[in-house]
Amino acid sequence: MNYSIIFRKKYTFNDIIKYSKINGPTMFLLLWTIYQSYYYSKGFVIQQFFKLIRILTPINNQINNFKKDMANTFQQSPLTLYKIPNEGMNEKQIFNLINNLPKSKQDWKLGKISGTVYDGNNILSTLVNKVMTLYQWSNPLHPDLFPQIRQMEAEIVSFCLDLYKGKEDHCGTVTTGGTESIILACKTYRDYYKDRKGISNPEIIAPISVHVAFDKACHYLGIKLIKVKVNNNGIPLVSNIEKKINSQTICIVGSAPSFPHGVIDPLEEMGKLALKYDVGLHMDACLGGFVLPFLENNKYNFNINGLSSISLDTHKYGYGPKGGSVILYKSYDLIHYQYHVVTNWPGGIYISPSIPGSRSGAIIAGTWTSLLFHGKDGYRNKVNEIIELRDEIIDGLQDIPEIEIVGKPETTIVSIKCSNIIPENNIYSIHQHLTEKGWNLNSLQDPPALHICLTAIHCQQTEDLGKLFVKDINEALQFVRLNPNYEVTGMASIYGTTQSIPDKSIVKDLSYYYQDLYYKLN
């Protein structure tokens, strides 16, 4: 190839056109090869660079300091067992071990928590436990042996379809939690659009605030998850979502509400996109599933044009036992791609509606009991109480100039960050101070923030937790003002530091270390 024309001091426009016609394809191929080489290697090169700088003493020392802080994360029982005893233990011995298990420094029954435990009603707990005991050995895999569980499970699905304006051809299944519901939804869309459109490299589009279970689902299922940025109010622009849609798109996801900020994505507009481009629209209501139907003028249900599936947890605001969720679909044609059928197994014809084979019938029985115990009026009353407490907190926080509420809280979560008056990472110092005062809240990132997820437990306290929360925020701010060099520790330190670390692999390695510690007994 003659490159001399490029370096001439004098050449005409016609010279360039002539040269491009002759050598244009070759030049394009060369430039494209250079670009692709850079694009696919830059991540590896950057990763290797950050691995090298970790060897530097200051960086390595900081990582080791984080690990030392994390080493005391989990308490240890003085009577730790490493093997199953040769001789079985009696009831007294077993309860002696239980009494020696580590105790939490915080009592969730006092309500200074975020989400986690959603109701402390002793009457409900006693009733649910009584019913679960009746079916503790039951397994819905065998409906001939446990027909009661099949009836209960089908009724749970019917109850949820009623709450979300389901029609005759709408359907669903009970799952073991929100993550399973989300994995199943992703699996269903993957297989449905592979069969219908021949899509072999499926992509799902979701706001960056979508629950992390979608990352897990797409990782497991070989789906590319395309993230769309959200604005300062926690909401994505629909136009940005539309720009990401292509021939491999199988589904758009919207949250109702999002876990980080408690805001609801523009699902009606997203529904229009789903119809326009013939893709699925999933509404993740795992958090708000038993809140939304009891809000005034609720519009988030199957009446949204283009909405094809909904996930909602019964073990949150449905107040059922842990390990319960429901996935709903607009048609049997869609849900059949969730089922797994094997017709030629020597063990017999096998069909499973969800990921596990055997499941706990006791969880289904406990969930069914909670739904009947509350009734629609009971749920509505609890939601009204929570919303009243939420508004009280919002009113109090609006009087604090250093604190800014993220977006417009529409259900039970209030997310806060520092306003531009003070450094944004001060929110982690505030969080640590609140922890020292007995609160157990959720740290957030990008931007640095924290949130409180309000539940029935907060409304069942004799003390006004709304006023206490605002008061403690004010005191934490005062402490930060008086102690600008206050050094945070533990998870607050990790969150604060990682906001400025470009190498997220360090955070990933620390996360591995944390999870390894969980299973260590020494």
N, C-alpha and C positions, 0 to 999 in steps of 0.2 A: 504494500500500500504506500502511495506517495503522499507524505505528510507536508511536503515543502510549501504547498499552497497556504497552509495554516500560518506559516511563519513569514510569508512575504510581507513586505512593508506596504506594497500597493497591489490590490486585487479588486476586481469588480464584483458586484452583486451576482452577475451572471456566472462568474467563475465559481462562486460558492454553490449556486444552484446546480451547475453542471457537475461539480465534484460530489455533491450530496446524492445526486441521482445514481452516480456510478458506485460510490463507496458507502452510501447511507446505511444500507442493511448491515454491512460488516461493522461499521462504527457503532450502530445501535446494539449489535450483538456483543461487541466488546464492552461498551458502557454498561449494558445490562448484566453481563457476567461480573464486572467489577462491583456493581451495586449489590447483586445477590450475594457475592462473597463477603462483602462488608456486613450486609444485613444479617446473615446467618452466623457469622463468626464473632460479631461484636459482643454478643452476650457471653460467649465463651471467654473471649479476651478479657472483658471487664471482670468476669468471675475469677479468672486466674490472677488478675491484678490484685483484687481484694484478698484473695487467699495469701498472696505474698506479703501484703502489708500487715496481715494479722500476726506475722512472725515478729514484727516490731514490738519491742518491750512495752511501750505505753499502751498499745492496742491490746496486746495479749494480757497485760495486767488488768485492764478494764474488764475484759471478758471474764477473767478469773474472779474478779470482785463480784460481778453479777452472779456467778455460779455459787460463790460463798453465801451471798444473800439468799439465793434460792434453796440452798442446802437445808435450811431450817423451815422450809415451806410446810412440810408435812410432819405432824406429831407422830410419835412412836409409842406403842403400848409397852408397858414394862413386862408383859407376859406374851411376848411375840412367839408365834408358832411357825416353824419352818417345814414341818412334815405333818401329815395326818397321824394322830396318835395310834399306836397299835391296838389299844383297848378303847372302846367307845366311851364317851363321857355321859354322865347323867345330867339331868336338867339343872341341878344346883351348880355343877362344875361349868356348864356352858354359860349360865347367867353370871357366874363369877368372872369369866373371861369378858363377857359383854360389859360388865361394870368397870372393867379395867381398860376398855378401849379408849382411845383419845377422845377428849371432850372439846367441842368448839369453844373458842373464846367469846363468840357472839351467840346470843340466843335469838333465833329467827322468830320465835313466838312474840318477841317484843316489837316486831315490825320494822326494825331499822335495816331492812334489806331491799334489794331490787329484784322483783320477780321471784324466781326460784321456788318458793312455796306460796301457793296462791290462796289458800284458805286454812284457817286454824280452827274451824268450827268442830267442836268435840262431838256434837250430835251427828254431824255428817260423817266424821271419821269413824265413829263407832258403828254406824249403820253400814258404811261401805266395807269395813273390815269384816263385819258379820256375814255379809253376802259373799264376799270374796272367799271366806273360809269354806263356805258350802261348795265352792267350785275350784278349790286351790289345785286339784290334780286334773282338772279338765283340760281338753285340748280340742280346739275347733277343727283340727285336721280330721277328726273322727265325729262327724255330725250324727252318725247313727248311734253312737254311744252318749253323746252330749247334745241332744236336740235343743235343750234349753239355751245353750250358748249360741247355736246357729240363729235361733229366734231373736235373742238379744242383739246379736251383731247386725242382723238385717234391720232391726228396728232402729239401732243407732244411726245407720246410714239414712234411713227414711227420715228420722228426726232432723238430720243435718240438711238433707235435700229440702225439707219444708222451710227451714230457716233461710235458705239461700235461693228460694223461688224456683226450685227444680221442677221440671215437667215430667210427664210420664216416661219419656225415653231417657231421662237423666238417671245416673247410677253412681255407684261408688263402692269403696271397700274400707274396712277398718285396718289401720296399720299400727306399728309399734312406736310411732313417734313422728315428729315433723320431718326429720331427716329421711326416714324411709318413705314418707309420702312424697317428698321432693325427688328422691332418687327414682321412684316409680313413675312420677310424672315425666321426668326427663327420658327414662327408658321407653315409655309409651310413645312419646313424640318421635324419638329416634327411629323406632321400629315402624311406626305408622307412616312416616314420610319416606323412609327407605322403600317400603312396599308400594306406596302410592306415587311417589315422584322419582324414585331411584336415587335419592340423596345418599351419598356414601361418605361425605365429609361434613357431618351435621354441625350446625352452629346455633347457639342459643344467645339471645341478646337480653341483657338485664342491666339495670342501674348498678353502679358500683356499691350501692348501699344494700343490695339484695343479700339475703341470708347466706352465710358461708357454706351452708349445706349444698348450695348449687355448685360451688367450686368442687366440693367433694363428689357430688353426683357426676359432674362432667368429667372429672379426673377418672373416676371408676369406669365410666361408660364410653370414653373415647370421643367426647363431644367438645368442641371448641366453645368456650364461654367468652363472649364479647361483652366487655364492660363499658357502660356509658357514664360519663361524669355527671354528678348532680350539682345543682347550684348551691348557693349559701343557705337556701331554704330546705336543702335536702332532697329536692325534686329534680328529675332529669327533664331536659327539653325533648319534646316528642320529635322535633325535627332532627335532633341528633340520633335518636333511635332509628328513624327512617333511613338516615344515611348509612347505617350499618347493615341494613337488610340486603341480602343478595340471594342468589339461586340455591345456596346451601342452608339458608335459615329455616329452622323447623319450629321455633317458638320464641315468643317475647314473654318476659316475666315482669310482673309488677307486684309490689308489696302493699299489704293493707293491714297494718302499717309496716314500715321498715323497722327492723330491730334497733339500729343505731339511733335514729332520730324520732321515731314515732310518727312519721308523716306518711301520707298515702300517695302513692304514685298516680299519675294521670291515666287511670285505667280505661276510662271511656274513650279517650283519644287513642290509646294504645289498641283498643278494640277495633277502631276504624282501620288502623294499620294492619291488624291481623286479617281483617276481611279483604282489604285492598290487595294484600300480597299472598293471601291464602296460606297463612301460617297459624300455628296455635297461639293462644294467649292463656297463660297460667297466672292466676291470682294467688299469691302466697299469703294466706290469712292464718298461718299457724299461730301467730301471736294474737291476732284480733278476732279469731274465729267465733268466739262466744261473747264478743263485745259489739261488733258491727251490727248484728241483727237487732240489737236492743237500743241502738242510738236513734234519735229522732231523725226522720228524713233520710234514713240510710239508703244508699243507691248502689252499694257494692254487693252485687249478687248476680245470678244468671240472667237478669234482665239487661245486663250490659251486652250489647251486640258485639259478637266476636269472641266473647269469653268462652273458653272451652274446658277449663278445669280449675279447681279450687282445692287448696290444702288448708286444713284447719285442725288445730290440736284440741283434744278433749281434756288433756292433762294440764292445761293452763287455766283459762277462764271457764272451762267446762267443769273444773274442780274434780275431775276424775283422777284415779291413781296414775302414777307415772308409768309411761309406756303406752300412751294412747293418742291416736290421731286418726284423721279421716281424709281420704282423697276422693273428690267428686269429679265426674266427667259429664259432658253434655250428651254423650251417646254411648250405646253398647258397642258400636263399631270401634270407638276409640279405646274403651276399657279392655277390649279383647287383646289389644297389643300390650297390656300390662300383665295379663295372665301368662302363666308358663305351663305348657302342655307337652307331655311326652307320651306318645301312643305305643311305642315299641319297647318299653322297658320290661325285662323279665319279671320285675316285681309287680307289674300291673300297669294299667292306664293311670297316669299321674297328672293332676292339675292343681296348681297353686295360684291363689289370687295375688300373693305378695311375695316378699323376699324370703321370710322364714317358712319352713315347713310346719313344724310344731310351733304352736303359740300358746300363750297363757290365757285360758278361758277365764281365769280369775280377774284379770285386768278388764276384759270385756264386761264381765258381770258387775265389777265395781263402777265402771264408766256408765253403764246402763242405769245403775242405781242412782248415781249422782244426777244424771239428767232428769230422772223422774222426781227425785227429791226436791230439786230446785223449781222445776216447771218454768214456763216463760216468765211468769211474774217474778219469781225468785231471781232469775238472771237479770231481769230488767232493773229490779231494785238494787242489786249489787253494782251494776254498771252505773246507775245514777249516783250512787254514793261515791264511787271511784272518780267519776267525772267532776263531781263537786269538790273533792279533795284536790284533784289535778288543777282546777281553776283557782283554788285558794293558793296553791304553790306558785302558779304562774303570776298571779297578782302580786304576791310577795317578792318574787324575783325581779319583777319589772321595776321595782324601786331601788334596785342595786345597780348602779351605773357600770360597775366592773364586770357584770355578768350579762351574757346575751343568750337568749333562748334560740335554739336552732329550729328554724322553720315554724310552722304552726302545728303544735301537738293536736292530733285529731282523735286519739284514743286514750291510752293509759300511760304513755311514756312522755317524760319531760327530759329533753336533752339540753345541756347547757355548755357554753364555752366562755372563755374570757373575751371581753370586748377589746377594742383597740386601745383602751386606756392602759392596760397592763400587758406584759408578755403573755403570749398564748399558752406557753408551757406551764404557767403558774397554776393552770387547772389541775395539774398532777400534784402540786403541793397542797392545793385545796382538798383534793381527793384524799391524800394521805392524812391530813388533819382530821377529815371527817371519819376516816377509818379508825383513828385513835379515839374518836368520840363514840365509837360503837357502830358506825354505819358500815354496811357492806354493799357497795355500789359497783357499777360497771364503768371501767375506763374505755374511752374511745380514741380513735386516731384519724388523722387526715380529714378534718382538722382535730387537734387535741380537744377533747371534750369528756364529759361524763354524763351518765343518765341515771334516772331512777324510774323503774317500772313499777307502777302502783297496782296493788292487788287488794282483795278483800281483807287481807290481814292488816293492812294499813288503816282500814276503816273500823277495825274491831278493837282498837286500842282505847284505853281510857284517856290517854294523853293525845292532844291534837298534834299528830305527826307532821301535818302540813306546816304549822307554825314552827315546830321544832326544827324541821329541815331548813327552812328559810333562816331561822335564828343561827343554826350551826354553820350555814354557808357564810353568813355575815361574820361570825366569830373566826372562821377559817381565813377569810379575807383579811381581817384585822391582824391575825397572826402572821400571815404572809407579808403584810405591809411592814410589820415591826421586825420581821426576821427575813430580810431579802436574801441572805446567804444560807437560809435553811436548806439542809441537804436531805433530799428525799431518798428513801431506800426501797428495797424489794421491787414489786411490780411497778410502783409509781416511778421509780428510778429508771427501770427498763423502758417503760413507755415514753418517759421524758427524753431519754437519750436516743432511742431509736427514731424519733421524729427527725433528727438531724443526721442519721446514718444513711448514706446512699446504698450501702451494701446490706440488703435485706437478708442475705444468706447468714449473716451473724445472728440475726433475730431467729432465723429458722433453726440454726444449730442450738441456740439457747432454748427454743421450744422443744427440740428433741430431748435436751438435757432435763427439762422440767418433766416431760412425760416419762422419761426413764426413772426419775426420782419417785414418781407416783407408785411404781411397782417394786421399789427397793424396800427391804425390811431392815436394813442396817445403815 
